[in-house]
């Protein structure tokens, strides 16, 4: 132990303690300040976490809605495919019917062919028919009208232009 040359007074002890304690008090105050800042940061983080939890819940709801929308779209898409398939079948059926009609029309004589056939038949049987001098169409005598229609149909059947 070192003995000081002058006696140590109470004031010297207090002064020495102040020199040691003052920096410690400053450090404690700084630590308290830092602790308060950390507490504030923790409170802010807790608030942010709560907001994020709410956002996650909203996003989950949005995802569920989107899943429902996707399912609805899939159902609608399936329905549209079925409708499209139905339309294609209808188009195919109508195309077949159109081919049949065209085929039937191709079998039937056109107006000019019928006129030629009727004219030739009337020319060959002039004793039975009376003509309008302006043209070869139409009969004047009413009572021969049905007979003429029957004869025209017979001629067309003979020439296999109608059934």
Secondary structure per residue as TSV (DSSP state, phi and psi in degrees):
chain	resnum	aa	ss	phi	psi
A	1	X	-	360.0	140.9
A	2	X	-	-98.8	133.3
A	3	X	-	-101.0	126.7
A	4	X	-	-74.7	154.1
A	5	X	S	-71.2	-38.9
A	6	X	S	-101.8	151.1
A	7	X	-	-71.3	144.9
A	8	X	-	-83.1	127.6
A	9	X	-	-100.7	166.8
A	10	X	H	-61.3	-38.1
A	11	X	H	-63.4	-40.6
A	12	X	H	-64.3	-39.3
A	13	X	H	-65.3	-44.7
A	14	X	H	-64.2	-40.5
A	15	X	H	-64.3	-42.4
A	16	X	H	-64.9	-41.1
A	17	X	H	-65.1	-38.6
A	18	X	H	-62.3	-41.8
A	19	X	H	-62.7	-34.4
A	20	X	H	-82.2	-44.1
A	21	X	H	-76.4	-35.9
A	22	X	H	-57.1	-49.1
A	23	X	H	-63.0	-34.8
A	24	X	H	-65.3	-40.6
A	25	X	H	-64.5	-42.9
A	26	X	H	-60.6	-42.2
A	27	X	H	-63.0	-42.9
A	28	X	H	-62.9	-42.2
A	29	X	H	-62.9	-42.1
A	30	X	H	-64.1	-40.6
A	31	X	H	-64.3	-42.1
A	32	X	H	-61.0	-43.4
A	33	X	H	-62.1	-47.1
A	34	X	H	-60.7	-40.3
A	35	X	H	-62.9	-42.6
A	36	X	H	-62.9	-40.7
A	37	X	H	-63.6	-41.5
A	38	X	H	-63.3	-42.4
A	39	X	H	-60.5	-42.3
A	40	X	H	-63.0	-44.9
A	41	X	H	-61.5	-41.1
A	42	X	H	-62.9	-42.2
A	43	X	H	-63.1	-42.7
A	44	X	H	-62.6	-43.5
A	45	X	H	-62.9	-39.7
A	46	X	H	-61.2	-42.7
A	47	X	H	-62.9	-44.7
A	48	X	H	-61.4	-41.0
A	49	X	H	-62.8	-41.9
A	50	X	H	-62.9	-42.9
A	51	X	H	-63.0	-43.6
A	52	X	H	-63.1	-39.1
A	53	X	H	-61.3	-42.8
A	54	X	H	-62.8	-44.2
A	55	X	H	-61.7	-40.7
A	56	X	H	-63.4	-41.8
A	57	X	H	-62.5	-42.7
A	58	X	H	-63.1	-43.4
A	59	X	H	-62.9	-39.8
A	60	X	H	-61.4	-42.4
A	61	X	H	-62.8	-44.6
A	62	X	H	-61.5	-40.7
A	63	X	H	-63.6	-41.2
A	64	X	H	-62.9	-42.4
A	65	X	H	-63.3	-43.5
A	66	X	H	-63.1	-39.5
A	67	X	H	-61.2	-43.5
A	68	X	H	-61.9	-43.3
A	69	X	H	-62.6	-41.1
A	70	X	H	-63.1	-43.0
A	71	X	H	-62.2	-42.9
A	72	X	H	-61.2	-42.4
A	73	X	H	-64.5	-40.5
A	74	X	H	-62.0	-43.1
A	75	X	H	-63.9	-44.5
A	76	X	H	-63.2	-40.4
A	77	X	H	-63.5	-42.1
A	78	X	H	-63.4	-43.5
A	79	X	H	-61.2	-42.4
A	80	X	H	-66.7	-36.6
A	81	X	H	-63.4	-43.1
A	82	X	H	-63.2	-42.1
A	83	X	H	-64.7	-40.3
A	84	X	H	-63.6	-42.5
A	85	X	H	-61.8	-42.6
A	86	X	H	-62.2	-42.2
A	87	X	H	-64.2	-41.7
A	88	X	H	-61.8	-42.4
A	89	X	H	-62.7	-42.0
A	90	X	H	-63.5	-41.9
A	91	X	H	-62.2	-43.2
A	92	X	H	-62.7	-44.4
A	93	X	H	-61.8	-44.6
A	94	X	H	-65.8	-35.7
A	95	X	H	-64.0	-42.7
A	96	X	H	-63.0	-43.5
A	97	X	H	-62.4	-40.4
A	98	X	H	-63.5	-40.9
A	99	X	H	-61.5	-42.3
A	100	X	H	-63.0	-44.7
A	101	X	H	-62.4	-44.3
A	102	X	H	-61.5	-40.2
A	103	X	H	-63.4	-44.6
A	104	X	H	-64.6	-41.2
A	105	X	H	-65.3	-34.5
A	106	X	H	-66.1	-29.0
A	107	X	H	-75.0	-32.0
A	108	X	S	-81.8	146.1
A	109	X	-	-73.7	150.2
A	110	X	-	-81.4	174.9
A	111	X	H	-58.7	-42.1
A	112	X	H	-65.5	-39.0
A	113	X	H	-63.2	-43.6
A	114	X	H	-63.2	-42.0
A	115	X	H	-60.9	-43.2
A	116	X	H	-62.7	-43.7
A	117	X	H	-63.8	-46.9
A	118	X	H	-63.0	-43.8
A	119	X	H	-60.6	-45.3
A	120	X	H	-62.9	-41.6
A	121	X	H	-65.7	-42.5
A	122	X	H	-67.3	-38.8
A	123	X	H	-64.1	-36.5
A	124	X	H	-76.7	-19.0
A	125	X	T	-122.1	53.6
A	126	X	T	-64.9	-23.4
A	127	X	T	-67.8	-27.0
A	128	X	T	-88.5	-21.7
A	129	X	-	-121.8	148.2
A	130	X	-	-115.0	133.3
A	131	X	-	-107.3	155.7
A	132	X	-	-83.4	126.9
A	133	X	T	-62.2	-26.4
A	134	X	T	-73.0	-26.0
A	135	X	-	-157.4	174.2
A	136	X	S	-101.4	13.6
A	137	X	-	-108.8	141.1
A	138	X	-	88.2	147.3
A	139	X	-	-111.7	152.5
A	140	X	S	-93.7	-34.8
A	141	X	-	-86.5	119.9
A	142	X	G	-65.8	-38.9
A	143	X	G	-70.5	-17.3
A	144	X	G	-89.1	-6.9
A	145	X	H	-58.8	-48.6
A	146	X	H	-67.5	-40.0
A	147	X	H	-60.7	-41.6
A	148	X	H	-63.9	-43.0
A	149	X	H	-61.1	-43.3
A	150	X	H	-62.7	-44.9
A	151	X	H	-64.6	-40.1
A	152	X	H	-63.6	-43.8
A	153	X	H	-63.1	-39.2
A	154	X	H	-62.6	-43.0
A	155	X	H	-64.7	-44.3
A	156	X	H	-63.5	-36.3
A	157	X	H	-68.3	-39.6
A	158	X	H	-61.8	-39.0
A	159	X	T	-84.3	3.3
A	160	X	T	58.5	39.4
A	161	X	S	-95.2	-22.2
A	162	X	-	-136.1	166.9
A	163	X	-	-95.2	360.0
